[in-house]
Amino acid sequence: MVELLGSGEIRRLAAELDLKPTKKLGQNFVIDPNTIRKIVGAANLSPRDKVVEIGPGLGSLTLGLLEKVNSLSVIEFDSRLADRLKQTLDQRASGHKCHIISADAMNVTELPFEPDALVANLPYNISVPVILHFLETFPTLKKGLVLVQAEVAARLIAPPGSKTYGSPSAKLAWYAKASSGGVVSRNIFWPIPNVDSALVYFEKREDEFPAALRQEVFRVIDGAFAQRRKTLRQALSDWAGSPAEAERILVEAGISPQARGEDLIIDDFVRLASKK
C-alpha cells in the first residue's frame, strides 16, 4: 500500500531539508493527492509499463506512480532531494522497485531499463528540450504525460495554421501525436506559481520518419520559424543557401514559396529536408 504525500507532509519535508523552492529550478511541488491520482490516471499506464519520471522532487508524483506501475526510474537534479526521496519511498511504499538517479535530465543517456512511458512535472525553461531529448535518446518510449505551464502546453499541442503553432509543435510531431490532458489549478502547487499549468499527453507515431533525416528536418523547422512573418522563400534562404535555391526546393516539394512556417505540417518539413 502506498501512502501519498499531502500539503503538511510536503512542507515538513521541505523544512527538514531547509529547502526553499527556487524559481530558477522551477520547484513547484504538487501538494494535492487527488491531483496526483488524476495525473497518473491521465498517463494511461498499465502495471507492466516501465516508466521514467523526471524531477520527482519530494516524491508526490513518484508515490502516485508506484501505486500503478511496478517498474519506475526517477531522475532528480537536486542531490539533496534525491537522497531524501529514497527514505520517503522506503517509508511510504515498502517493497518498491524504484531506481533513483541523481543527475541533470539533459545529460541522461542510459536508464536501468528501456522505458515505455515518460511522466514529469517540468519547469518552464527546460520542458521542451527535455521532452525532445528523451524521445530522441530512448526510442522505446511509446507514450508520455507532462505537466507544464499552460503556455508551453498550448505550443506543444497547437495544430498547423494556429498562432501558437511553432517549432515545439512541429518537433514534437516528428515523434508523436500530442493532445491536451486538461488544465491543473495553480492552487495545488506549493509555492503557488503565477501562471496556470496544463497536462499534455502524447503517443509515439506508428509511421516513424527516417531517423537519418531528423537533424535536417529540425534545421528546416528552425529556419521556418526563426522569423515568422517571412515567407518560406526568405525564411529558408540561409538553410538552402539562397532565396532562389529555397524557392527551387519548395516548388519541387509542392509547397508555395509564399507560404509561411505555420502553414506546414510535419510531413511538409520532412519532404523539404529530403529534397536538399
C-alpha positions in Angstrom: 0.0 0.0 0.0 1.3 3.5 -1.0 0.7 6.5 1.3 0.6 9.7 -0.8 2.0 13.0 0.4 -0.3 15.9 1.4 0.3 19.6 1.9 1.5 19.2 5.5 4.0 16.4 4.7 5.4 18.3 1.7 6.1 21.4 3.9 7.5 19.2 6.7 9.9 17.5 4.3 11.0 20.9 2.9 11.6 22.3 6.4 13.6 19.2 7.3 15.9 19.8 4.3 15.9 23.6 4.8 14.6 23.7 1.2 13.5 27.0 -0.2 11.9 26.3 -3.6 13.6 28.4 -6.3 12.2 29.8 -9.5 15.5 29.0 -11.2 14.9 25.3 -10.8 11.2 25.6 -11.3 10.4 24.0 -7.9 6.7 24.0 -7.5 5.6 20.8 -5.7 2.2 19.2 -6.1 0.6 19.0 -2.7 -2.9 17.5 -3.5 -3.2 13.7 -3.6 -6.3 13.8 -5.7 -4.5 15.7 -8.4 -1.7 13.2 -8.3 -4.1 10.4 -8.9 -5.7 12.5 -11.7 -2.3 12.9 -13.4 -1.4 9.2 -13.0 -4.8 8.3 -14.5 -4.3 10.6 -17.4 -1.0 9.0 -18.2 -2.8 5.8 -19.4 -0.4 3.5 -17.7 -0.6 -0.2 -17.1 1.3 -2.2 -14.3 3.6 -3.6 -17.0 4.8 -0.2 -18.2 8.4 0.7 -17.5 8.2 4.4 -16.5 10.7 7.2 -16.2 9.9 10.3 -14.2 11.8 13.5 -14.5 12.1 15.8 -11.5 10.4 13.8 -8.7 11.2 16.5 -6.1 9.9 15.4 -2.7 8.1 12.4 -4.2 4.5 13.4 -4.6 4.1 12.0 -8.1 6.6 9.2 -7.6 4.4 7.7 -4.9 1.3 8.0 -7.1 3.2 6.2 -9.9 4.2 3.4 -7.6 0.5 2.8 -6.9 0.1 2.0 -10.6 3.3 0.6 -12.0 5.9 -2.0 -11.0 9.0 -0.5 -12.7 10.0 3.1 -12.2 13.2 5.2 -12.6 13.3 8.8 -11.5 15.8 11.5 -12.3 16.4 14.3 -9.8 18.8 17.2 -10.4 19.0 18.2 -6.7 21.1 15.7 -4.9 19.5 16.6 -1.5 16.1 15.7 -2.9 17.4 12.5 -4.5 18.9 11.4 -1.2 15.8 12.2 0.8 13.5 10.6 -1.8 14.8 7.1 -1.1 13.9 7.4 2.6 10.4 8.7 1.7 9.8 5.8 -0.7 11.1 3.2 1.8 8.7 4.6 4.4 5.6 5.0 2.3 5.9 2.4 -0.5 7.5 -0.6 1.1 9.0 -3.1 -1.4 9.0 -0.5 -4.1 11.1 -1.1 -7.3 12.2 2.5 -8.0 15.6 3.5 -9.3 16.7 6.9 -8.2 19.2 8.7 -10.4 20.8 11.9 -9.3 21.6 13.8 -12.5 20.7 16.5 -14.9 18.0 15.0 -17.1 19.5 16.6 -20.2 22.7 14.5 -19.6 20.9 11.2 -19.1 21.5 8.7 -21.9 21.1 5.4 -20.1 18.5 4.0 -17.7 18.3 0.7 -15.8 15.6 -0.4 -18.3 14.2 0.6 -21.7 11.3 2.9 -20.8 7.8 2.6 -22.3 6.4 5.8 -20.8 7.6 9.2 -19.6 5.8 11.2 -16.8 7.0 14.5 -15.5 6.2 17.8 -13.8 8.5 20.0 -15.8 9.7 23.6 -15.2 9.1 26.2 -17.9 12.7 26.7 -19.0 13.6 23.0 -19.7 10.3 21.4 -20.6 10.5 21.3 -24.4 14.3 20.4 -24.6 13.8 17.6 -22.0 10.9 16.1 -23.8 12.7 16.1 -27.2 15.9 14.8 -25.6 14.1 11.8 -24.1 12.2 11.0 -27.2 15.4 11.0 -29.2 17.5 9.2 -26.7 15.0 6.5 -25.8 13.2 5.3 -28.9 11.4 2.6 -26.8 9.2 5.4 -25.4 5.6 4.9 -26.6 3.7 7.5 -24.7 4.1 10.3 -22.1 2.3 12.8 -19.9 3.9 16.0 -18.9 2.7 18.8 -16.6 3.9 22.1 -17.9 3.0 25.7 -17.9 -0.2 26.3 -19.9 1.6 28.4 -22.4 4.0 25.6 -23.2 1.2 23.1 -23.3 -0.6 25.3 -25.9 2.5 25.3 -28.1 3.1 21.6 -27.9 -0.4 20.7 -29.0 -1.0 23.5 -31.4 -2.2 22.5 -34.9 -0.7 23.9 -38.1 -2.2 27.3 -39.0 -2.7 28.5 -35.4 -0.9 31.4 -33.8 0.7 29.1 -31.2 1.9 26.6 -33.7 5.7 26.7 -34.0 9.0 24.9 -33.6 8.0 22.9 -30.4 4.7 21.8 -32.1 6.4 20.6 -35.2 9.4 18.9 -33.5 7.1 17.0 -31.1 5.0 16.0 -34.1 8.1 14.4 -35.6 8.0 11.8 -32.8 4.4 11.7 -31.6 0.8 12.9 -31.7 0.1 15.3 -28.8 -3.2 16.2 -27.1 -4.5 18.1 -24.1 -4.7 16.2 -20.9 -6.6 19.0 -19.2 -5.8 22.1 -17.0 -4.5 21.9 -13.5 -5.3 24.6 -10.9 -2.3 26.6 -9.7 -3.6 26.1 -6.1 -2.5 22.5 -6.0 1.2 23.6 -6.0 3.5 24.8 -3.3 4.6 27.5 -3.7 1.6 28.7 -5.8 3.0 29.8 -9.2 2.0 32.9 -11.0 0.9 31.0 -14.1 -1.6 28.3 -15.0 -0.5 24.7 -15.8 -1.8 22.0 -18.1 -1.2 18.4 -19.0 0.0 17.2 -22.4 -0.4 13.6 -23.4 1.5 12.2 -26.4 1.7 8.8 -28.2 4.5 7.8 -30.4 3.8 7.8 -34.1 3.3 4.4 -35.6 4.6 5.6 -39.0 8.0 6.7 -37.9 10.1 9.0 -40.1 13.6 8.0 -41.2 15.9 8.7 -38.3 18.7 9.9 -40.6 16.6 12.8 -41.7 15.8 14.2 -38.2 18.6 16.7 -37.9 17.9 18.2 -41.3 14.2 18.3 -40.6 14.8 20.2 -37.4 17.1 22.7 -39.2 14.2 23.3 -41.7 11.8 23.8 -38.8 14.2 26.2 -37.0 14.7 28.2 -40.2 10.9 28.3 -41.0 10.0 29.7 -37.6 13.1 32.0 -36.9 11.2 35.0 -38.4 7.5 34.1 -38.6 6.5 37.0 -40.8 8.8 36.0 -43.6 7.7 33.8 -46.5 9.4 30.4 -46.7 11.4 31.6 -49.7 13.1 34.1 -47.4 13.0 32.3 -44.1 14.7 29.2 -45.6 17.3 31.1 -47.6 20.1 30.5 -45.1 19.3 26.8 -44.8 19.0 26.4 -48.6 21.9 28.7 -49.5 19.9 31.4 -51.2 16.3 32.6 -51.7 16.4 31.2 -55.2 17.6 27.8 -54.0 14.9 27.8 -51.3 12.3 28.5 -53.9 13.5 25.7 -56.1 13.3 23.2 -53.2 9.9 24.5 -52.1 8.5 24.2 -55.6 10.0 20.7 -56.0 8.4 19.7 -52.7 5.0 21.0 -53.9 4.9 23.9 -51.4 4.3 27.5 -52.3 7.4 29.8 -51.8 4.9 32.4 -50.4 3.7 30.1 -47.6 4.9 30.5 -44.0 6.2 28.1 -41.4 2.8 27.9 -39.6 1.2 26.6 -42.8 3.2 23.4 -42.9 2.5 20.0 -41.3 5.4 17.8 -40.2 5.2 15.8 -43.4 5.9 19.0 -45.4 9.1 19.7 -43.3 10.2 16.1 -43.9 9.6 16.5 -47.6 11.6 19.7 -47.8 14.6 18.1 -45.9 14.6 15.2 -48.2 14.9 17.5 -51.3 18.0 19.3 -50.3 
